[in-house]
Amino acid sequence: MIPDKEQLRLFETLTQIPGVAAHEMAVRDFMKAELSKHADELVYDNLGSVFAVKRCGVKGAPRLMMSGHMDEVGFLVKQITPKGLIRIFPVGRTWEHVIMAQRVKVYSGQTGLAYPGAVASIPPHLLPEDSAKRLLSVDQMLVDIGTESREEVLSLGIRPGDMIVVDGPFVPLLGGKKLLAKAWDNRFGCALAVDVLREVAADRLAVDLYIGATVQEESGLRGARTSAFAIEPDVAIVFESSAANDNQGDELEFGQQGKGALMRFIDRTSITHRGLFRYAVGLCEERKIPHQYFMALGGTDSGEIHTARSGCPSMTVGVPSRYIHTNSSIMDYSDYAAAKDFALAFVRSLDAAAYRDRILSYSR
Protein backbone atom coordinates (compact mmCIF):
# COMPACT_ATOMS: atom_id res chain seq x y z
CA MET A 1 0.00 0.00 0.00
CA ILE A 2 1.45 3.35 -1.08
CA PRO A 3 0.07 6.92 -1.10
CA ASP A 4 -0.91 8.71 -4.29
CA LYS A 5 0.79 11.88 -5.48
CA GLU A 6 -1.69 14.19 -3.78
CA GLN A 7 -1.21 12.43 -0.46
CA LEU A 8 2.58 12.58 -0.83
CA ARG A 9 2.38 16.31 -1.48
CA LEU A 10 0.33 16.82 1.68
CA PHE A 11 2.79 14.79 3.75
CA GLU A 12 5.84 16.55 2.33
CA THR A 13 4.39 20.03 2.77
CA LEU A 14 3.30 19.46 6.36
CA THR A 15 6.49 17.77 7.55
CA GLN A 16 8.71 20.43 6.00
CA ILE A 17 6.95 23.47 7.47
CA PRO A 18 8.89 24.68 10.53
CA GLY A 19 7.00 25.10 13.80
CA VAL A 20 8.15 24.47 17.34
CA ALA A 21 5.88 25.34 20.27
CA ALA A 22 4.68 28.98 20.17
CA HIS A 23 6.15 29.31 16.65
CA GLU A 24 3.48 27.36 14.75
CA MET A 25 2.38 30.34 12.61
CA ALA A 26 3.35 28.86 9.22
CA VAL A 27 1.75 25.51 10.09
CA ARG A 28 -1.40 27.30 11.22
CA ASP A 29 -1.57 29.29 7.97
CA PHE A 30 -1.43 26.03 6.00
CA MET A 31 -4.06 24.37 8.20
CA LYS A 32 -6.35 27.40 7.92
CA ALA A 33 -6.13 27.32 4.13
CA GLU A 34 -6.87 23.60 3.93
CA LEU A 35 -9.58 23.41 6.58
CA SER A 36 -11.45 26.44 5.30
CA LYS A 37 -12.17 24.63 2.01
CA HIS A 38 -14.71 22.38 3.72
CA ALA A 39 -15.70 24.20 6.92
CA ASP A 40 -18.83 26.05 7.98
CA GLU A 41 -16.45 28.26 9.93
CA LEU A 42 -13.06 28.23 11.64
CA VAL A 43 -12.72 28.68 15.39
CA TYR A 44 -9.60 29.48 17.41
CA ASP A 45 -8.29 29.67 20.91
CA ASN A 46 -6.15 32.66 21.84
CA LEU A 47 -2.86 30.72 21.62
CA GLY A 48 -3.13 29.78 17.95
CA SER A 49 -4.98 26.47 17.76
CA VAL A 50 -7.39 26.24 14.81
CA PHE A 51 -10.44 24.05 14.19
CA ALA A 52 -12.88 23.67 11.33
CA VAL A 53 -16.53 23.38 12.30
CA LYS A 54 -18.95 21.19 10.35
CA ARG A 55 -22.42 21.45 11.88
CA CYS A 56 -25.04 18.77 11.38
CA GLY A 57 -28.11 20.87 12.21
CA VAL A 58 -29.43 18.24 14.61
CA LYS A 59 -30.67 19.63 17.92
CA GLY A 60 -28.78 18.13 20.85
CA ALA A 61 -26.12 16.52 18.65
CA PRO A 62 -22.86 15.68 20.45
CA ARG A 63 -19.86 17.90 19.88
CA LEU A 64 -17.02 15.75 18.54
CA MET A 65 -13.50 17.19 18.77
CA MET A 66 -10.81 15.56 16.58
CA SER A 67 -7.32 17.01 16.65
CA GLY A 68 -3.61 16.68 16.09
CA HIS A 69 -1.02 19.19 17.22
CA MET A 70 1.00 21.54 15.06
CA ASP A 71 4.23 21.88 17.01
CA GLU A 72 7.34 19.76 16.55
CA VAL A 73 10.27 19.17 18.86
CA GLY A 74 13.06 21.68 18.39
CA PHE A 75 15.01 24.44 20.10
CA LEU A 76 15.06 28.14 20.84
CA VAL A 77 18.00 30.49 20.63
CA LYS A 78 19.17 30.83 24.24
CA GLN A 79 22.29 32.99 23.96
CA ILE A 80 24.79 34.11 21.35
CA THR A 81 28.49 33.74 22.12
CA PRO A 82 31.14 36.34 21.25
CA LYS A 83 32.41 33.94 18.55
CA GLY A 84 29.02 33.87 16.82
CA LEU A 85 27.87 30.45 18.03
CA ILE A 86 24.37 29.91 19.41
CA ARG A 87 23.48 28.29 22.71
CA ILE A 88 20.22 26.34 22.52
CA PHE A 89 17.24 25.60 24.73
CA PRO A 90 15.11 22.50 23.97
CA VAL A 91 11.39 22.85 23.33
CA GLY A 92 9.94 19.41 23.85
CA ARG A 93 11.63 16.24 24.98
CA THR A 94 14.95 15.63 23.25
CA TRP A 95 17.68 13.04 23.64
CA GLU A 96 21.32 14.14 23.63
CA HIS A 97 22.37 11.03 21.70
CA VAL A 98 20.57 12.20 18.55
CA ILE A 99 21.34 15.93 18.64
CA MET A 100 25.08 16.15 18.13
CA ALA A 101 26.20 17.06 14.57
CA GLN A 102 22.61 17.36 13.33
CA ARG A 103 21.89 19.91 10.66
CA VAL A 104 19.43 22.60 11.73
CA LYS A 105 17.82 25.79 10.51
CA VAL A 106 17.76 28.93 12.64
CA TYR A 107 14.83 31.23 11.86
CA SER A 108 15.10 34.97 12.36
CA GLY A 109 12.09 36.25 14.25
CA GLN A 110 12.54 39.64 12.59
CA THR A 111 12.78 38.59 8.94
CA GLY A 112 11.49 35.01 8.87
CA LEU A 113 14.58 33.95 6.95
CA ALA A 114 16.14 30.58 7.71
CA TYR A 115 19.87 30.14 8.26
CA PRO A 116 21.20 26.58 7.90
CA GLY A 117 23.77 25.30 10.32
CA ALA A 118 24.82 22.36 12.46
CA VAL A 119 24.96 21.44 16.11
CA ALA A 120 28.64 21.86 16.90
CA SER A 121 30.55 18.65 17.55
CA ILE A 122 34.14 18.66 18.77
CA PRO A 123 36.04 15.76 17.13
CA PRO A 124 37.23 13.11 19.60
CA HIS A 125 40.77 13.70 18.29
CA LEU A 126 40.75 17.05 20.11
CA LEU A 127 39.37 15.77 23.42
CA PRO A 128 41.00 14.03 26.38
CA GLU A 129 40.11 10.34 26.38
CA ASP A 130 37.78 10.57 29.39
CA SER A 131 35.91 13.55 27.89
CA ALA A 132 35.51 11.82 24.52
CA LYS A 133 33.60 9.00 26.22
CA ARG A 134 31.06 11.29 27.88
CA LEU A 135 27.90 12.61 26.27
CA LEU A 136 27.48 16.37 26.26
CA SER A 137 24.34 17.88 27.79
CA VAL A 138 22.17 20.18 25.70
CA ASP A 139 23.48 23.10 27.77
CA GLN A 140 26.95 22.34 26.42
CA MET A 141 25.91 22.20 22.76
CA LEU A 142 26.21 25.05 20.28
CA VAL A 143 24.77 25.75 16.84
CA ASP A 144 27.16 26.98 14.16
CA ILE A 145 25.62 28.87 11.21
CA GLY A 146 28.95 30.11 9.88
CA THR A 147 29.00 33.46 11.65
CA GLU A 148 32.13 34.66 13.43
CA SER A 149 30.84 37.15 15.99
CA ARG A 150 27.81 38.01 18.09
CA GLU A 151 27.38 41.17 16.05
CA GLU A 152 27.19 39.18 12.81
CA VAL A 153 24.46 36.95 14.23
CA LEU A 154 22.50 39.97 15.43
CA SER A 155 22.84 41.61 12.02
CA LEU A 156 20.90 38.65 10.57
CA GLY A 157 17.94 39.47 12.79
CA ILE A 158 18.48 36.49 15.10
CA ARG A 159 17.65 37.06 18.76
CA PRO A 160 17.12 34.95 21.90
CA GLY A 161 13.76 33.18 21.69
CA ASP A 162 13.95 32.60 17.93
CA MET A 163 13.16 29.13 16.57
CA ILE A 164 15.65 26.41 15.65
CA VAL A 165 14.32 23.37 13.75
CA VAL A 166 16.13 20.16 12.91
CA ASP A 167 16.63 19.84 9.16
CA GLY A 168 15.48 16.63 7.51
CA PRO A 169 14.06 16.06 4.01
CA PHE A 170 10.89 14.15 3.19
CA VAL A 171 11.84 10.85 1.53
CA PRO A 172 9.40 8.14 0.41
CA LEU A 173 10.98 4.73 1.01
CA LEU A 174 10.25 1.73 -1.19
CA GLY A 175 7.98 3.78 -3.41
CA GLY A 176 6.09 5.25 -0.47
CA LYS A 177 5.41 2.10 1.55
CA LYS A 178 7.25 3.85 4.35
CA LEU A 179 7.84 7.57 4.72
CA LEU A 180 10.95 9.21 6.18
CA ALA A 181 10.68 12.77 7.49
CA LYS A 182 11.12 15.08 10.41
CA ALA A 183 8.10 16.13 12.47
CA TRP A 184 5.82 13.12 12.03
CA ASP A 185 5.13 13.94 15.68
CA ASN A 186 2.73 15.42 14.96
CA ARG A 187 2.19 16.52 11.39
CA PHE A 188 0.65 13.05 11.07
CA GLY A 189 -2.27 14.39 13.11
CA CYS A 190 -2.49 17.55 11.03
CA ALA A 191 -2.58 15.55 7.78
CA LEU A 192 -5.24 13.22 9.17
CA ALA A 193 -7.42 16.15 10.23
CA VAL A 194 -7.22 17.61 6.71
CA ASP A 195 -7.95 14.24 5.10
CA VAL A 196 -10.89 13.37 7.35
CA LEU A 197 -12.59 16.73 6.89
CA ARG A 198 -12.21 16.48 3.12
CA GLU A 199 -13.70 12.97 3.10
CA VAL A 200 -16.80 13.92 5.13
CA ALA A 201 -17.36 17.29 3.46
CA ALA A 202 -20.46 16.07 1.61
CA ASP A 203 -21.73 13.80 4.40
CA ARG A 204 -24.78 14.41 6.56
CA LEU A 205 -23.31 13.74 9.98
CA ALA A 206 -25.14 13.33 13.28
CA VAL A 207 -22.53 15.26 15.27
CA ASP A 208 -21.18 18.78 15.26
CA LEU A 209 -17.60 18.13 14.18
CA TYR A 210 -14.73 20.30 15.39
CA ILE A 211 -11.57 19.10 13.65
CA GLY A 212 -8.15 20.71 13.47
CA ALA A 213 -4.95 21.10 15.42
CA THR A 214 -3.65 22.54 18.67
CA VAL A 215 -0.47 24.40 19.58
CA GLN A 216 2.16 23.80 22.23
CA GLU A 217 1.55 20.12 22.89
CA GLU A 218 5.24 19.34 23.22
CA SER A 219 5.67 22.01 25.89
CA GLY A 220 2.87 20.92 28.21
CA LEU A 221 -0.40 20.26 26.32
CA ARG A 222 -1.21 23.96 26.53
CA GLY A 223 -3.26 24.30 23.34
CA ALA A 224 -5.34 21.27 24.26
CA ARG A 225 -6.43 22.93 27.49
CA THR A 226 -7.45 26.19 25.84
CA SER A 227 -9.08 24.49 22.83
CA ALA A 228 -11.18 22.20 24.99
CA PHE A 229 -12.28 25.23 27.02
CA ALA A 230 -13.32 27.02 23.82
CA ILE A 231 -15.01 24.06 22.07
CA GLU A 232 -16.60 22.34 25.09
CA PRO A 233 -16.55 18.92 23.40
CA ASP A 234 -18.70 15.98 24.48
CA VAL A 235 -16.21 13.44 23.15
CA ALA A 236 -12.71 13.75 21.68
CA ILE A 237 -10.31 11.75 19.52
CA VAL A 238 -6.69 12.89 19.56
CA PHE A 239 -4.56 11.99 16.53
CA GLU A 240 -0.96 11.32 17.58
CA SER A 241 2.23 9.88 16.10
CA SER A 242 3.60 7.61 18.83
CA ALA A 243 6.88 5.82 19.41
CA ALA A 244 7.16 2.45 17.66
CA ASN A 245 8.97 -0.20 19.65
CA ASP A 246 9.29 -2.88 17.02
CA ASN A 247 12.72 -2.62 15.46
CA GLN A 248 14.26 -5.30 17.71
CA GLY A 249 11.75 -7.89 16.46
CA ASP A 250 9.87 -8.47 19.73
CA GLU A 251 6.20 -8.76 18.74
CA LEU A 252 5.08 -8.31 22.35
CA GLU A 253 6.36 -4.74 22.44
CA PHE A 254 3.79 -1.99 21.91
CA GLY A 255 3.80 -0.13 18.59
CA GLN A 256 4.35 -2.54 15.71
CA GLN A 257 4.63 -0.91 12.29
CA GLY A 258 2.32 -2.34 9.66
CA LYS A 259 -0.14 -3.70 12.25
CA GLY A 260 -2.63 -0.85 12.10
CA ALA A 261 -3.89 2.08 14.16
CA LEU A 262 -2.82 2.45 17.80
CA MET A 263 -5.71 2.28 20.25
CA ARG A 264 -4.21 3.80 23.38
CA PHE A 265 -5.69 2.65 26.68
CA ILE A 266 -3.35 4.44 29.11
CA ASP A 267 -0.40 6.82 29.26
CA ARG A 268 1.24 9.19 31.71
CA THR A 269 -1.47 11.86 31.46
CA SER A 270 -4.71 9.95 30.99
CA ILE A 271 -6.56 6.64 31.26
CA THR A 272 -8.85 6.24 28.28
CA HIS A 273 -12.54 6.37 29.13
CA ARG A 274 -13.67 2.73 29.06
CA GLY A 275 -16.98 3.36 27.30
CA LEU A 276 -15.21 5.26 24.52
CA PHE A 277 -12.42 2.68 24.30
CA ARG A 278 -14.85 -0.21 23.95
CA TYR A 279 -16.87 1.68 21.35
CA ALA A 280 -13.72 2.52 19.32
CA VAL A 281 -12.25 -0.98 19.42
CA GLY A 282 -15.68 -2.41 18.61
CA LEU A 283 -15.81 -0.26 15.47
CA CYS A 284 -12.40 -1.57 14.39
CA GLU A 285 -13.49 -5.14 14.92
CA GLU A 286 -16.81 -4.64 13.17
CA ARG A 287 -15.28 -2.85 10.15
CA LYS A 288 -12.16 -5.07 10.09
CA ILE A 289 -9.88 -2.06 10.48
CA PRO A 290 -6.31 -3.12 11.39
CA HIS A 291 -5.62 -1.97 14.95
CA GLN A 292 -3.44 -2.73 17.96
CA TYR A 293 -3.57 -1.99 21.66
CA PHE A 294 -1.11 0.63 22.89
CA MET A 295 0.19 2.19 26.07
CA ALA A 296 2.87 4.83 26.48
CA LEU A 297 5.15 6.46 29.03
CA GLY A 298 4.50 9.91 27.58
CA GLY A 299 1.28 11.86 27.25
CA THR A 300 -0.86 13.56 24.61
CA ASP A 301 -3.44 16.33 24.33
CA SER A 302 -5.99 13.87 25.69
CA GLY A 303 -4.39 14.47 29.08
CA GLU A 304 -5.94 17.94 29.18
CA ILE A 305 -9.06 17.39 27.11
CA HIS A 306 -10.39 14.54 29.25
CA THR A 307 -10.57 16.78 32.34
CA ALA A 308 -12.28 19.70 30.59
CA ARG A 309 -15.41 20.99 32.36
CA SER A 310 -17.06 17.99 34.09
CA GLY A 311 -15.00 15.56 32.02
CA CYS A 312 -14.87 14.66 28.33
CA PRO A 313 -14.47 11.03 27.21
CA SER A 314 -11.24 11.23 25.22
CA MET A 315 -8.97 8.79 23.44
CA THR A 316 -5.66 8.93 21.60
CA VAL A 317 -5.51 7.11 18.26
CA GLY A 318 -2.41 7.13 16.15
CA VAL A 319 0.34 5.41 14.24
CA PRO A 320 3.61 3.89 15.44
CA SER A 321 6.51 5.95 14.11
CA ARG A 322 10.12 4.92 14.50
CA TYR A 323 12.67 7.42 15.82
CA ILE A 324 10.25 10.20 16.78
CA HIS A 325 11.71 13.47 18.06
CA THR A 326 14.54 13.23 15.51
CA ASN A 327 14.94 14.48 11.95
CA SER A 328 14.64 10.90 10.64
CA SER A 329 11.30 9.49 11.78
CA ILE A 330 9.71 6.71 9.72
CA MET A 331 5.96 6.05 9.33
CA ASP A 332 4.35 3.06 7.61
CA TYR A 333 1.68 4.30 5.21
CA SER A 334 -0.59 1.31 5.86
CA ASP A 335 -0.86 2.41 9.51
CA TYR A 336 -1.87 5.90 8.37
CA ALA A 337 -4.54 4.37 6.14
CA ALA A 338 -5.87 2.30 9.07
CA ALA A 339 -6.01 5.36 11.35
CA LYS A 340 -7.88 7.27 8.64
CA ASP A 341 -10.36 4.42 8.17
CA PHE A 342 -11.00 4.39 11.91
CA ALA A 343 -11.44 8.17 12.11
CA LEU A 344 -13.96 8.12 9.26
CA ALA A 345 -15.86 5.20 10.75
CA PHE A 346 -16.01 6.95 14.11
CA VAL A 347 -17.26 10.32 12.88
CA ARG A 348 -19.81 8.69 10.58
CA SER A 349 -21.16 6.29 13.21
CA LEU A 350 -21.44 8.59 16.20
CA ASP A 351 -24.80 10.12 17.04
CA ALA A 352 -26.67 11.15 20.18
CA ALA A 353 -27.87 7.62 20.92
CA ALA A 354 -24.43 6.05 20.52
CA TYR A 355 -22.89 8.75 22.67
CA ARG A 356 -25.52 8.38 25.39
CA ASP A 357 -26.05 4.61 25.38
CA ARG A 358 -22.71 3.18 24.32
CA ILE A 359 -20.16 5.70 25.58
CA LEU A 360 -21.50 7.92 28.35
CA SER A 361 -23.60 5.18 29.95
CA TYR A 362 -20.39 3.68 31.30
CA SER A 363 -19.99 6.74 33.53
CA ARG A 364 -23.58 6.89 34.79
N, C-alpha and C positions, 0 to 999 in steps of 0.2 A: 504494500500500500504506500503510495507516494502522493504528495500534494500537487495540485495543478499550478499553473503559472501565476494565477491570481492569488492563490493562497501563499505561494512562495514570496510574492511581492509584499504581501501584508506582513509576513513573518520578518522579512529582511528589513523593511521600513521600521517596524516597531522595535526590533532588537538593536538597531543602529542609532536610534534617537537617544541622545544623552539625557539623563534625569535622575540624579540622586535625590534623597529626601529634601524637600523644600526648594528644589530646583527642577520640578517636573513640568515647567511651563511649555516646553516644546512637545512633550508627550501629550499634555492636556490639549494643546492646539490641534494635534492630529486626532485625538479621540473626539473632540468637539466636532470636527469636520465630518468624521465617519458616522458618529452617532446621530448627528442632526439630520442625516439623510432619511432616517426611518423613525424619527421620534415625534411625539405630539408636542413635547417641549424638552428642554434641558434644565436640570436643576443642579445647584451647587451647594457646597458648604463654603465657609469663609476661609478655608485653608487651600482650596484648589481642587478638591475632588469634583468629579463631574458624572452625572447620570442622565441617561435618556429615560423619558417616561412614555410608556405605551399604555393608555387607559383602555379598559374593556367596556366601560359604561354600565357595568352591573352593580347595582346598589349592594353595599356590604361585601364586595369582593375583597379577598385578602390582598395585602400589599406584599409583593414578592421582590426582595432585593437580591440582585445577582451582581457580583463585583470581583474584579481583580485589583491589583494595586500598580500604580505607575512607576514608583521609585525603584531604583536598582542600588545595589551595594556599590559604594565608591568612597571618595575622600573629599575633604575640604582643604583649601589652603590654610595652614595654621600660622606659619611664619615664613619670612623670606630672609635667607642668610646674606651676609655681606658679599659672598662669592656668587650670589645669584641662584642658589639652590633653594628648593621649597620644602619646608617641613609640612607633614601631612597629618590630618586628623581623620580617623575612619568614621564613616556614616553607614551603620549597619555592621553586622558581624563579619569580620574578616579573619583570615588565618595567615599568620606570618609566612608559613611555608610556601604559599602561592603568590606572594606579593613581590618578592625580590626579583629585579631585572624585568618586570613586566613593562610593556609599553602602555602609556597612558596619554590622555589628552587633558590639558588644563584649559578651562574656559574662562575668559575674561568676563567678569560681571558687568563691565562698562561697555564693551563692544560686542560681546557675544562670540568673538572669534575664538577658535580652538588652537592651542599650541601643543603639538605632539612632543612627547618626551619619554623618559624611562625612569623607573624607580632605581635609584643609584645602588650599585652593587660593587663593593670593593673586592677585587680578585683575591682568592686565598693566597696567591703568591706574595701579596703585600701585607699579610696578617701573621701575627705570631700563631703558632700551631694551636694553642688552646683557644684563641679567639676565633680561628677559622672553623672550629667544631661547634661553636655556639650560634644559635639563631638570633638574629637581631630582632628587637621589638619594633613595633610600628613607630614609636617615638624616636627611634634611632635612624629611621629611613628617610631618604631625601628624594625629591623628584628633580631631574635634570632636564631642562628644556633647551639647553644650549646657551643660556644667558651667562654672563660673567660678573654681574654685579646686581645688588639690590635695586639700584636705580634703573638698570635695564629692564628688570622684571616689571617694576612699577610703570615704566614708560609704555608697556604693552597693555596696560589697563588691568593688570592682575593685582588683586588685593586679598587679604585674609578673608575667609568665608566663601571664596569662589570655588566652583565645582571642579573636581578632578574625577574623570571616568576612565576605567580600564578600557583599553583599545583591543577589540577583537572582531574580525570580520564574520559575516554570515556565510556559512559554507554548507550546502546540502551534501550529505554523505550518501554514497551508494544510490545516486539518482534522486535523493530526497527521502529515502527510507528513514534515515536519521538526520538530524539537523543540528549543526554546530554553530553556536553563537554566544555572545555575552548576553546577560540580562534576561535569560529565560525566566528567572525569578525577578519580576513577574510579568514580563510582556506576554507570556503565555496567557495570563488571565485577561489582559487587555485585548489580545487577538480573539479570544473566545467570546468576550462580551460583544465585540463588533460582529463576529460571525453569527452568534445566536440572534441578536437583534435583527440582522438582515434576513435570517431564515424565517422569523415569525412576523415579519413586517406586514404580510397580508393575512395573517391569521386572526380569527376572532377568539381571543383568549378569555378565560374566566377569572383572571387576576389583573390587578394593576401592576404592571411590570416596571421596576426601576432597575436599570442595568447600566453599568459603567465601571468606573475605577476610582479608587481612593488615592490619597497622597500619604507619604510619611509612614508607611507600614514598617519599613526596616528600622525606623528610629523610635518605635514604641506604639505602633498601631494607632497613631493619632488621627489620621483621616477616617478610620473606621468609626471611631467614637463620635466625631462630629457629623459624619454622614448618617449614621444610624439615628442620631438626635434629630437631624433635619428630615429624614424620610419617614421615620417611625414605622419600620417594616413589621409585618406579622410573622414572616418567615424569611430566612436568608440562606443563600448558597454562595460561598466564597470560592472563587477559582484561584488555585495556587499551584505553582511549580515547586515540587518538594524533592528532597534529597533521595535519589535512588541508592539502594544499598545492595546491588546485585552483581557488581563486577568481580567478585571473588568466587561466584558460582554457587553460593549457598542459597537454595531456593526457599529456605525458611526465613530469610531476612526480609524485612518490609521494603517495598519499592522495587518491583521487578519490571524492567523495561519490556515492552511488548505484551504485557499481561493485562492491560486495560487501565481504566480510570481508578484513581485512588479514593477509596471511601474511608475517610478519616474518622475514627471513633474516639480518639483522645489525643491531646497534646499538652504542652506545658501551660497553655492559657485557657483551655476549654475542654469540657467533656461533651461530646455531641449529644444533643437531645435525642432520647431513645425513640420517641415516636417518629421524629423526622428521619433518623437513621434507618429504622425498619421500613419506612415508606420508600426511601431512596434505594436501598438495597433490593427491596421487593420489585421496584420498577426495573432495575437492571436484570434481575432474574426473569421477570415476565417478558421483557423485550430482548432478552439474550444479548445484553450489552456487556462486553468484556469489562470486568471490574475486579478489584482486589482490596482486601482490608488493609488499613494503614494506621500506624500510630507514629508520633514524632516527638522528639525532645524539644523542638522549637515551638513557636506559636504562629498564628495567623490573625487576620482581621476578625475572624470569628470570635476571638478572645474578648473583643470589645463589643461586637454586635450582640452577642448572646445575652449580655447583661443590660442592654438598652431598655429604658422604661421599666416595665414589670417583668421583662425577660422576653427574648425573641428566639424561638427555636432556630438554631443556626448550624450549618455543617460546612466543612471544607472538603471540596472535591478537586482533584487535580491530576497531574501527571508526574511520574518519577523522572527526574532529570539528573543525569550524572554531572558531578563537579560544579554544583551551583555555587554562587558567590565567587566565581572566577570568570576570566574572559573566554573560557573554553567549555561551556556547558553543552551537554548533548541531550536532545529530546528525541524520542521515538515517535514518528508521526502517527502510527497506529494508536498510540495512547491518547494523542490529541483527538483523533477521530472518535474514540470511545467516550472521552469526556464531553465532546460536543454532542454526541448522540444522547448521553444521559441528560445534559442540560436542556436539550430540546424536548425530550420525553417529560422531564419534570415540569417545565413551564407550560407545556400543552396539557398535562394531566391534572394539574392542580386547580381546584375550585374551592368554593366555600365549604362544601360538604366534606371533601377530602381533608381540608385543613382542620375542620372541626372534629370529624369523626375518626380520622386515621392518624393525625399528627397531634393536635392539641389535646385530644381525649386522654393521652398518656399522662398529662400533667393535672388532670382534673378528676 
